[in-house]
Amino acid sequence: MYARRAAQLLQELSSCEEGQLPPYNGDKFDQVIRECEEHSRQFQSLIRDKDIETKNEDHYGSFIHHLSIIRNKRCLMAYMYKRAEVIQSYRWNVGRVLPREIQDKLNFSEQEYFKNYCGVIDSYMKDLDLDLTVDMIPPKDPYIRVRVLSEIGEVSLGDHAVSLTKDSFHFLRRTDAEPFISQGLMEEFVE
Amino acid sequence: MNMQFLSLKRKEKTTLQKPHPLGLGLSCFILRSSSNFISIHGRIGQGREKGGKKAGTDFGTQALKRRGKRSFPSQITSLPSPNPYPPTGIGASTCTMPGYYDISDILMEDEAVSVVFHVGANGVGLLDPGTETNSVEKGAKIDLPFWLAHELCRRRAVSITIPSCFGQKMKKDVQADAACVDLGTRYPYFYEFGCKLFPLVGDKSIGPFLRHTFASRYKEMLSKSHTASLNAIPKFVLRLSKEEYQLFEAARSSMVEFKKWRVRDLGLMKATILGHKRKTDLH
């Protein structure tokens, strides 16, 4: 009661590293909402048929319940907001497709949020005819040597098809290799 | 032939007398950090005079804004700022107070303070574990979370007693040796909490006390944070409060950027002038 559970939710969130998320704690979230309903019931019972101006003991009790509801609301909103921010950063840092471990941590509605956010960014980039998710600093070399980590198969890059079998080395254009590197399927081969 | 050779050597010596450019840069950097300290100092002083203007969370961003012209690469502008949320939404676009969504502010307000109720309150028996009826009596002494105590104090329903972290024992500890006081584990939100508590409690000495504590601790922290290694966490970091830790991280990341800047475009080659041995002056 009195926003202690909500504070625990936020503790969980803040104890993670920057840019990482803990799994969505739906149970605690629902418990906090039930607490709010309990506070609301108590509030209703205290102000029933009372004159609002008289500052008697019921008034202060109801005020405390009201403050608790406001506080719970603030905690839950901050929780959702922080998670939404991290999900947004995933689009820019990780890419369009999220790896399995990250997807497991997201709620269903958060996954929908991610899809919609990707859609918005893509339509914006299409209007500008500019890809904003690439590096700001142009690389020294347009080509890059890569080593394939897991089996991808036949991929057509530009005008020719490349067969990307496991542990094979290729000399590809950087823009072609980057989506695979961000998904973890390839790595840059540095001598 | 020998004379020519000697004169050549002398010329080489004089070119080596130029001051090392990196040494200059480092001393500039330390000067700037100490000017930041003075500006932070000024902000806490403001807090004392205006009685409650918040100076707590804003050390990093304000200090960065005051840096003005820099001779260092612009990567230093990407230092972490205390308020992790971009200024959008409720209450954060122009003011420097922590926003509605600021998690560290929310967690800070969860700290417990002891209050004395001036009025009774019905229906909130869970606040007081010792009560039988579902209400709190007038004159009861209870521990409330700060957000609740703050609001009730504004409406004069309770009065807040000063918590132990600003009491006599703490003052004695700080006077003995401020840098050794363990704020990290006991009171991680020491400064912010003090700034928020200050207008609600009658004690006027909390403001100067906070400033004095911060000033004494900053001296040691400044030198240690700039020389701290990247991987190992020095023991004194565990004693820092949250705001001090952000300053520490800012200093550490700026040293990393500085080191990167030193070797930019040179690969890993040392400049040849650094390899020259200084010949002793025979005259």
Interface residues (C-beta under 8 A of the other chain):
Chain A: M1 Y2 A3 R4 A7 L10 Q11 L13 S14 Q42 S45 L46 K55 E57 D58 Y60 G61 S62 F63 I64 H65 L67 S68 R71 R74 C75 M77 A78 Y81 K82 E85
Chain B: Y85 G89 Y100 Y101 D102 I103 S104 I106 L107 D110 V119 G120 A121 N122 G123 V124 L126 L127 S135 P145 W147 L148 E151 L152 R155 A157
